[in-house]
Structure formats: C-alpha cells, structure tokens
Amino acid sequence: MSDKLRVFFLGSGEIAVPILYALIAAPSLDLLGVATQPDRQAGRRRQLISTPVGKAADLAQVGAERIENVNAPEFIARLRGLAPDIVLVVSFGQILRDELLNLPEYGCVNVHASLLPKYRGASPIAAAIANRDAMTGIAYMRMNRGLDTGDVFRILPLELRGNESADALEFQLGLLAAGELETTLCGIVDGTYPPRAQEEAAASKTKKIKKSDGLIDWRRSAADIEALLRAYHPWPGAHFNLLLEEGPLTITVRRANVLSLDGGRPGEILLADPKRGWIVACGEGALELLEIVPTGRKAMPATAFLNGCRLDRAEVMVE
C-alpha cells in the first residue's frame, strides 16, 4: 500500500455530501474518483437535476462520473485500473455485485445510517424518527451480497432529542460520519477496528418509502402521528384528505403539537377557528395543526388556511 489510502467514492444522497468533503480534505486519504447516479429529470419543466453528491463534487472541482450501472464491465475495468484499497459507498442507490465487492484490497465499505443490525434497508433515518427512538447512529460496515448484513467495523451512536426531521437528521448523521472518516478507514486497514458479525436475532428491516405511506391514520396516537410528520419531511410528507363541499383537498402537515385532549372519534375536527387553532382527534390524544401545505399552494400557518376556509361542515377522511 502507498503512503496514502487509495479510496474510490460511490455516493448520491445528502448524507454523503459531508463525507465526500471529508474524504477530499483528509491528508492520509487519496481520492481516486467519484461516481454517482445519473442526472434525472424533475419538476414541471423536466429539467435534469444532479444528485447532491454530483453537485457537491462539481463545486469541489473533483468531478463525478454519472454512472448508470456500476457493475458494467467497462466501469469495473476502469476501477480495477485505479487499484483502490477501499471503495467507500454512501447512499449510492445501486446494488453492487460480487465482482465489484471483491475488487478493492480491503473491500467495499458502506456508511449506513443506523445502529446495525437495527434498521437495515432503505429508510433507517425515517424509521428511527417514526418509532420515536432515543438513539440512532452510523455504522461503518463491510459490504456483502446481503442487504446491510455485512460485518460491522465501527458504530457511532447519536442521541435523539425527539424533535428531529428526516432531512435535518440525515445531515447531522453525515457530519457525524464525516468527522470520523479518516480515523475509521485507516483503522480498518491497520486493524484498529476489526470486523464484527452482526447479531441476526436483533436484526430489523426497513423498506423504501412510497408516497402512499404518508397518508395519516388518525386511529394512531397523536404522538405517533407527530413523529411521522418529522420522519416524512420533506418527502413524502404526512398528509390527509379533507372533505369540502367543492370536493376533497389533500393537506400535508408540516408541524403540529401533541395535545392530551380526550373525546371525539379519530379524524374528527375538534376545533377549527382562525384565532384559537385547528385541532383533530386521534386514537389517543389530539393533534394541533400548526403549519400545513394544501395541494397546489405554499406552506402556511393552519390558522391562515382557516381564515379562507370554513370547516364547520368539513370532515377529515379516515382511510
């Protein structure tokens, strides 16, 4: 091995951005290259949008290859020619096959946003918030053919305050991983952090989030629903359908307070007053809506919406 640890970086999501910057700045790490998911069309104008890592790499003037398939023979050949000691993978979004997994001398190392073996899979950050966990963290792990089942090199715990949104927590976890990046990768190579098998009996899985997952079930407790608002911010957003005389209107709830009120069936509007607020009954307690986004409009205080929409004959849909 040369004086510097030779690292190739595969990343796409926001959590990977501070880790990429730490990799660029680390004196004992040699960044061989960066690859990310291809630019995708988005918005009404269908403009091509780079991944967060693509944008960050371009700004840092290191460039990022937009790669459709990292398992393609031509990409594998180029990577083999670079002879990386480690391929570092963070929120990349593609499955790595055996040829790539076995290519680096010290393997492919993944940065996973949970306390493995808890919350393997696609949405560990949302799961930790939605389940109102007291702790989460970062796992540096060796990648294998399974879904986040590889040996763990190092765990970095993070205490949760109970008010985090998914986007803010993702960035915080990225900073946590970035702060220990150089120490961890070098420690993997010199044996400071030996691999440890995960305890399968303690394993749990998460799934890829769909838009429909954000539909609020008012039969759940107010505390659970409030956690869901934060877990699904900014996407897909926790939302409900409001039945109005002119038809249903989808409302996304951005912020809410948990109240210990009793009475009312789940989804029933207990109060809808521009001066006193908007309160909806839940399976346990009630939720005071503070900030909402009606379909086709910008975010607004719930009371501002009530100024222009009387809800005395409206009812929240329970689906």
N, C-alpha and C positions, 0 to 999 in steps of 0.2 A: 504494500500500500504506500502511496506517496505521502508527503508531509501533510497534505490536506485530505480530508474525507470527501470522496467524489460522490456527489448526490444529484440525481435527476428528480425533478418535481412534477407530479401529476396532481392537479387541483382545479376546482371550478368555483365552489361556493364561497360565500362571505367569510366563513370561519377560516378559510385557507389563506386569506389575504395577509393578516399579520404574520402568519407562519412563513409565507413567501418572503416578506420583508426581512424577517429574522434570518432566514436562510441566506439572503443576499448579503446581509451585514456580518455574518459570523466569520471571524478570521480563520477558523480551523476547518471550514467547510468550503468546498469548491462546487459551485452551482454549474452543472454541465448543461442544463437546459430546462425548459418549462413546456409542458403540454397541457392543454385544457380542452373542454368541449367546444365544438364549432359554434360560431355566432348563429343565433336563432332569430327568426322574425318575431316581433312582438308589437303590441299596440294596434290601434286602428289603421295606422299607415303601414303596418307590417315592415317596419324598419329592422335591419339587422342589428342585434344587440349582443355585445360581448359578455362573457361570463365575468363575474367580479375579479377572478384571477387574471383573465385576459386583459381587462382594463388596467389592473394593477401592474402587471408585467410590462405592458406598453408604456405606462407612465414611468416606471423604473428603468426603462430603456434596456430591458433584458429580453424583451420579446417573448411571445408564447405561441407555440405551434397549435393551431386549431386542428385537432385530430379526431376523425370520425370513428376510428377503430384502433385502439392501442394494440390489439392482437394481430393486426395486419402484418404480413411477412416483411413488407418494406420498412415499417416502423420498428419492428423487432430488430431488423438488420442494422438500422441506424443506431439504435440504442446499444446494441452489442458492440458496435464500433467505438462508442463513447466509454465503454467499460466502467459503468458506475459501481461504486461499492454498495450503495443503497439507492433504491427507488423509493422516494417518500410520497405517499398518497394521502391526500386530504380532500374529502368531499368532492371526489372526482366525477362519479356518476357513470362509470363503465365497469363491467366485470373483467377482471384480469385472469387470463388463462395460465395454465401451468408453465408454458414456455417463458412467459414474462415473469411470473412469480419466481422462477428458478434462475433467472438471468443474473441478477446482482450477486456479488460475492456474499453479502450479508443479508440478502433477501429484500423483499418489499415490506416497508414499514408503514402502517396506517395509523393516522391520528383519528381516534373515534371519540365522539362527544358523549361518553357515559362512563359509569363505573362498571366496566365489564366484569362478569358476564351479564350484568343487568342492561336491558335495552339494546340488544343487538338490532341491526337493521337500519331502516331509512330515516326514522324520525325520533331519535333519542332525546333531543332537546325538548320537543313538544311533549313527549311522554313524561319527562321529569316535571315539567310545569303543570300539565293537566292532572297528574297524580299527586300534586302538592308535596313533592319530595322535599326533605330537609337538606339533602346533599345531592350533588351531581359531580361531574368532573371530566377529566381527559384520560384516555387510555392510549398509550403507545403500544402497538401490538404488531406481531409478525403476521403477515397475510398468508392465508392458505386458500384452499378451494371452497371452504365453507363461508357462511355469512357471519363475519366478525367472530369466528370461532378459534382463531389462532392464538398462540401463546402470547402472554402479556409481558412486556418488558418493564413498564412503569405506569403507575396510576398517580394522577394529580387531582386531589379532591378539591371541591369548591362548595362552600356553604351557601345555601339559597336563603334569601330574605323573605320570599313569599310574595314579591311584587314584580318579578321579572317578566318581561315579554320575550317571545322567542327570538326576535331579531337582536335585542339587546344582550340576551344571554349567549347567543351564538358568537357575537363579537367578543364578549368577555371571555368565553372559553377559548377563542382563538388567541387572545392575548396571553392567557394562561399557558397554552401550549407553546406559543412563540417564546415566552420568557425562559423556558427550559429546553428549547430545541437543541441548541448546540451541546449542552451538557448531556442530554439524553442520547442523541445519536452517537456521540463519541463514547458514551458509557456502554452502549450496545456493542460497539466494536471491541472495546477493551475489557469487557466482561463485568463492568460495574453493575450493569442491570441485566442479569441473566434471564432468559425466558422462563415463564411460569405458565403451566397449563391452566386453563380456565376450569372452574368448578361447574360442571354441566348441570348439576342438580339445582344450582342457583340461577340458571340462565333464563332470560325472558327476551321476547322479540317485539319489535315494533314494525309497523307497516308503512308503506308510502301513503301520505295523506292525500285524500281526494277532496274536491270541492264540497261534496255532499256530507263529509264528516263534520263540517262546520255548522250544520243545522242544529240549533239549540233544542234540547229535550227538556222542557220545563218541569218534567217529573223528577229531574235530578235536583240535588240540593243547590241552594244559591251559591254556596262556597265552591262547589264543583263547577258550576257554570261560569263563575267569575274567573276561575283558574283556566277554563277553556278559552275565554276571551284572550287571555295573555298567551296561551300556548299556540293559538292560531293567528297571532298577529305577526306580520302583516297578511299572511296568506294561510288558509283560505278565508279567514275571518269567521267569527262566530255570528250567525245570523238567524233571523226568524221571519216568518211571513205574517204580515198584518192585514187583516181583512177590513177593507174600507168599502164604502158604498160604490165607489168607482172601480173596485177590483182589488186584488191582492197587491201588496207592496212589500218587497224584501228590505229588511232593515239589518244592517251589520252593526253590532255593538262594539264600540272601541274601548269604553271604560264604564265601570259600574261599581257600586258599593253593595256589600252584603249586609242585609238587614235581618234581624231576628224576629220579624213580624210573623204572626200566625194568621190563618184564615185565608179563604179563597182557594179555588182549585188551581192546579198547576197551569200556568199560562194566562190566568185571569188578570186583567188590569185592575189593580187596587187603587191607583191614583194616576191621573193624567191631567196635571194642572201646570200652566206655564210658570206660575210663581212658586208652587210647592213641590213640583217634580213629577217624575214618571216612575211608578213602582209596579212591578209584576210579581205575582205569586209564583213560588217554586215548590218543588216537592217537599222541601224543608227550608223555611225562611222565605225571604223575598229579595228581589234584586232591584236596586235603584239605578236606572239607566242614566248615565251622565253624558256620554258622548256617543253619537251614532252616525252612520252613513247610510241614508236612504239611497236606493238604486238610482243611478244617474245624477247624483248630487254629491257635493263635497261634505267632509266631516263637519258636524255641527253639535252644539250642546243639545241634549234631548229636549230641554225646555224651549229652545228656539224652534224646534220642529213642532212642538205643541202649540206655539203661537199661531201657526198657519194650518194646523190640522186638529180638529176636534175629534176626540176619541171616545166620546160618550156612547157611541153606537158601534164602536170597533171592538174587535176581539182578536187576541193573539191566536194564531193557528197552532195547534199541538199535533205534530206529526212525528 
